């Protein structure tokens, strides 16, 4: 489908690419189902088809599109959505990384003052664009859905989800997804629908789930026994760890969800880092190497950039103060392994005074939210003296979930070497994988 869809060019936008993705996917499905109806045995095999759409990712093009947008006004435009209730939050009780990111974000585009003023003066147009982009991608997504549900498939499962959300100015004016684990960035749609003899009925499940549930769920739907495959892989690999995530097919088929499940999440995704520090405007001007100071990306100054969290329901019997509510614990921490020069030093700031490095890790900072009583995560309860027992309980649970979710390896990836496969295991893996289209 052409070059990697990254950058400000209109040809790389979801506005242009998403209809083309739908064209290709629908054509593939139409041909596949036609072959099945004709009795082609190869076409009868189960398959996994992933359709990855860009939008609403075009929101990153807002600074340019606010002046000249390819989107024309439409009577089907979504209604105006007001600013988030936390838009004016001062972030004084939140980790320092959030304020630092807010101040540095605009430098990724170019001239900080001009870009930030653009956002401030066009806040409603910014939100309008974001929801219009959702409407734009609805059509391509629905074309793919109809190709499956109306195209002749007798047994299929469709999954719709997203990689991340968008802060859209919430929490004191934060944008996109970085330097936080707020629900706006991490809570995304996860819709599973099955057609055929075991067709699902409309149902809403409130229990926490995770992206890592996708693989075990899809493997289960396809009838793959992960234990058998793991045993086969163990004969030719030095390390085979348990598959992360949980098989949600029982829930899809009507079973009750695990409301007490603890979900671990982590991120170390800093868009404001790079080899050159050149902003988008600097790149467009050809000043990639040693860009002038006004066009250089400003790193969030003197803050950590690693985040891990836990979402879990806690009863008073587990810890005083839990109240049966859903809680979120977030740790902001500094990991020398992710420094600019791993284990040696980290670029702490690159302002007008030049580059400054640090060699000592920063202290952890914490957030604690009662998602039941405070779903917008406005009040950080970490320092609440009445929640001491709850804090201790959640910190221990975070440590346990981290150990399960990120197991220690004998040799860190990608340095674990593959062993020569035996004929038996090779055949078994081929038999399992042979059920799917390459």
N, C-alpha and C positions, 0 to 999 in steps of 0.2 A: 504493500500500500504506500510505497514511497519512503521518504526519509523519516527518521524518528520525529514524531510530532512534538517538537520542542522549539520554542522561540516565538518571536512576535509576528512572523509571516502569516498572512491570511490563509495560505495553503496548508499550514500546519494547525489551523484552528479546528475545533470540533464542529463549528458551523459548516465548514467545508467537508471535513472527513467523516463525520458520523453518518450521513446519508450513504456515503460510499461503502462504509463498513457494513451497513445494513444490506446494501445491494449484494455484496459478496456473500454474506452469510445466508441470505434468502436464496440466492442462486445455488449455493452448495446444498442447502437443505432440500430444495425442490428437486435437484438432480438425484440426491440420495433416495428420497422417497419414491421417485419414479423408478429407480433401479430395484427397489424393494418390491414394488407392485409388479415388476416384470419378472420377479423370481430370482434375482441376482443374489446368490448366497453370500457373497462377500459384503454386500450392502446390508445384510441382515445383522451383522455383528454390532454390538453396542458401540457407541462412540461418545466422546466428550468434545463438545464444541464450545469454545470460549469467544464471546463477542465483547470486545473491550471498546467502549465508547469514551470519547474525550470529555464531553460536556457533563456538568457545568464548569469544567476546568478553564474555559475561556474567560472566566472572571479575572484571571491574572492579567488579561489584556486591557483591563478597565482604564488605566491611565491614558492609553491611546484611543480606545473606543469611545471614551466620553466625548472626544472631539469629532470622531468620524467612525461611527459604528456601521457594520454591514447589515445589522438587523433593522428592519423597517417596522414602524409602528403597526400593531395588529389589534383588531377587536378582541382577539383571544389572549391578549397580554394578561398575565396574572394581576390581581389587585395589588395596590401598594401595601407593602409590609412595613410596619413601623420599626424604629430602632429597637434593638434588644434592651430589655429592662436593666441590663448591667452595662450599657454603653458608656455611662458616666462614672463607672467605678474608678476609684483612685488607685487601686492595687496596692495600697499601703500595707495590707495584711497578707499579701501574696508573695511568692518567691521573687527575688530581685530580677531573675531572668526575664520575667514577663514585662516589666517596665523597660529593661534594657532592649528587649526585642522590639517593643513598640516604637522606641526611639530610633532603632537602627533599620527597621523594615523598609522604609521608603527609599533608603540609599541603594537598595538592590535595583531600583529602576533608574536612578540617576541623581539629579539635583534634588536633594532631600526636601527643602522648603517648598519648592514648586510642586512636587508630587504630593506631599502631605496636604498642601492647600487644595489641590485638586480633589483629593478624597473628602476633605472637610466640606467643601462647597457643593459637592455633588453626592452627598451621602444617600439621599433617596434614590437617585438615578443608579447608584452603585448597587443598592439592594434590588431595585427593579430589574437590573441586568441579570443579577444572579438567578432570580426566579424565572425570568424569561428564558435563560439558558436551560433550566430544567424542562420548561415547556418545549423548547426546541428539540431536545433529545428524546422526549416522550414518543414522538412519531417513529424514529428509527427503532427504538426498543420495541414498540408495539408491532412493528412489521415483522420482527424476528419472532415475537410471541405467536402471532397469527400463522406464521409459516410452520410452526410446530403444532399448535392446537387445531388449526384448520387445514393443515397440509397432509394429513394422513397418518401421523404417528399414533400407534396404538398403545404405547407405553413409554412415557417420557417424564423427566423431572426438570423443571426450570428453576433456576436460582437467580435472584437479582440482588446485588449488593453493591457497595461502593468502597473505594480504598480509604477514604477519609471524608470528613465533613469540612465546614468552613466557619470560622469565627464571625466573619462578616461584620466586624466592628464591635462585637460583644466584649465584655470584660475590659472596659476602659479603652476601647479602640484598637483591639488586636485583630489581625487579619490572617486569613488562610489557616494553617494548622500547627505552626511550629512553637516550640518552647512552652508546651502546656499539655495537659490531658483532660481538658474540659470536654463535656458531653458534645458541645457544638462541633468539636474536631474528631471525637472518637466514637460517638454513637451514630451508627449508620443503618440504613435499611438492610434487612436480611429476610428476604421473602423466598419461601420454598413452595412450589406448587407441583403437584403430580397429576398426570392425566392417565386415563386407561382404567383397568380393572380396579386399581387401588387409588382412585382419584381422591385428592384431599378436599376437605370442606373448609370454607373460610374460617379462620381462627386466629386470634392474637395471643401470642405467648410473651409474657413479661419477664420471664427468667433471663438473667444475663447469659449471653453467648459470646463467642469470639470468632475472629477470622480463621483461627487455626482449626475450627470445627469443620471447615469446608471440605478438607481432604478426606478425613475419616467418614464424613457423611456421604460424599459422592462415591467413595470406594464401596461403602456398604450398600448404597443404592444399586451399584453395578454388580453386587454379589461377590466382591473380592474379599477373601479372608486375609486380613492384614497379618495375623499371626503366622499363617502358612508362608506368606511372602517374606516376612521378617526372618523366619527360620531358614529359608532358602538364601536370602541375602547374607546371613551370618556365615555361610560357608565360603563366601568369596570377599567379604569386607571385614576389616579389622574391628570395626565398631558398627553396631546396629542398635540404635536407641528406640525406645517406645515411640510410636507415632503420637505427636502432640495433638491436643484437641479431643473432642468427644463426638462420637457418632450420634447424630441427632435424628436418625431415621425413625427410631421408636416414637419420638415426639411428633415427627411429621405424620406418622401413621395413627396418631391419636392419643398416645400415652401422655401422662402428666410430665411437665418439665421439672427439672431440679431447681426449685426456687432458692435453695440454700447454697448453690454452687458459687465458689470463689473464682473470679476471673482475674488473671494477671495480665498486665499490659505494660509495654515499655517502648520507648522511642529514643533514638539518637539521630535526629534528622535536622541538620542545620543548613538551610538554604543559603545563608550568608557567609558560608565558607567556600573556599576555592583556591585554585593555584595562583591566580593573578589578582583577585579582588576587584576585577573590572565589572562595573555595573552594566545593565542592559544598554543604556545610552552610550557608555564608553565603548562597548563592543560594536554598536552600530556606527560609531565614528572611527572605528579601526584602532582605538587606543586600548588594546588588550594587555600589552606588556607595559608595566609601570604607568598605569593610568594616573592622570592628574588628581590631586586630593579631592576636589569637589565631585569627581565622577567615580571615586573609589567606594566600594561597599564598606560600610562601617560594621565591624563585628560587635555584637552585644557585649558591652564592656564589663569585664571583671565578674562574670557570672558563669555558672555551670550550665552544661547543655545536655545532660543526660536525665531522663525522666522514667520512672517506673511507678506503677500504681496497682491498686487492688480494688475491685468492686465486689461487695459481698453483703448479704443480709445478716444482721447480728441481733440475736435475741438477748434479753436481759439475763437469761440463764447462762449465756456465753460470756457476757461482760456487762457490768452495770453501765447503763446509759444507752445500750444498743436499741432497746425499745422495739425490736422487731423491724427496724427500718433498714433501708438499703444505704450502705455507706461507701464512700470512696476515699481511699488513702493514697496520697501522691507524694513521692520522694523525689526531690531535685538534687542530683548529686554530681560530683566531679570524678571522672574516671581517667587517670593518667594514660590508660591505654588508648584513649580517643583524643589525646592532645594533638596539637599541630605537629609537634615532634614527639611521638608516643613515648611516654615514660621519661622524657627529658624536660620539655618546657612547652608552654601553651601561649599562643597569641592572646593576650588579655585585652588589649585595646589597640586601635590603630587610628586615633584621632589626629587632630592638627599637630599635636606634639610628637608624632611619629609612632612607630611600633613599640609596644611594651609587652614583655613576656613575664610569666610567672612560673615558678618551679615547685610550688607547694599546692596541694589539693585544697579546694574550698570546703567549708563545712556544709553538711546537708541542710536543706530547707524542706519543710513539710506543709502539706495541705490536708485537711480533713473536712469532708462535706457530708451532710445528712441529705442524701438525694431524695428521701421521702418528704421531709419537711422543707427542703431548700433545693428543688430540682434545677434552679438556675445557677447554683453554686456561687452565690453571692457572699456567703459567710463562711470564712475559714475557721473551723472550730478547733484547730490544732492546739491552741493555748487555753482552751476552756478547762478550768480546774476541776469541773465536775466529770470530765471524760478521761481521767487518768487511766482507769482500768481498761476502758475501750481502746485507748491509744496503745497500751501495752499489748492487748489482745491482737489488734490489727497489725502491729509491727511484727509480732511473732508469726502471724499468718502470712504476711508478705514474704518473710524470709523462707517459710516453708514452700509457698507457691513458686518463688523464684527458683528454689532448688529443683522442683519438679519440672518447671517450664523451661529452664535453661540448665540442663544437666551438664556436669563436668565431663570432659572428654579426655581420653588417654592422650590424644594429640589434637591440638586445636585445628579446626578446619582452616584452610584446605590442605593441611599437611598430613592427614591420615591417608595412608597408602592402601590401594586396593590390592587384594591378594589374587593370585591366579584362580579363576573360577574352575570348579570341578564340572565334569560333564553332567552329573545329576542335577546340581543346582541350576546350571545354565538352562537345562531343559525345562525345569519347573518354572523358572521365571519366564521363559519364553512362552510356556503354555498359558500362564496367567496373563501376561501382557499381550499375547496373541489374540485375545478376545477383543482388543481395542484397535481402532484404526491408527496407524502411525501418521 
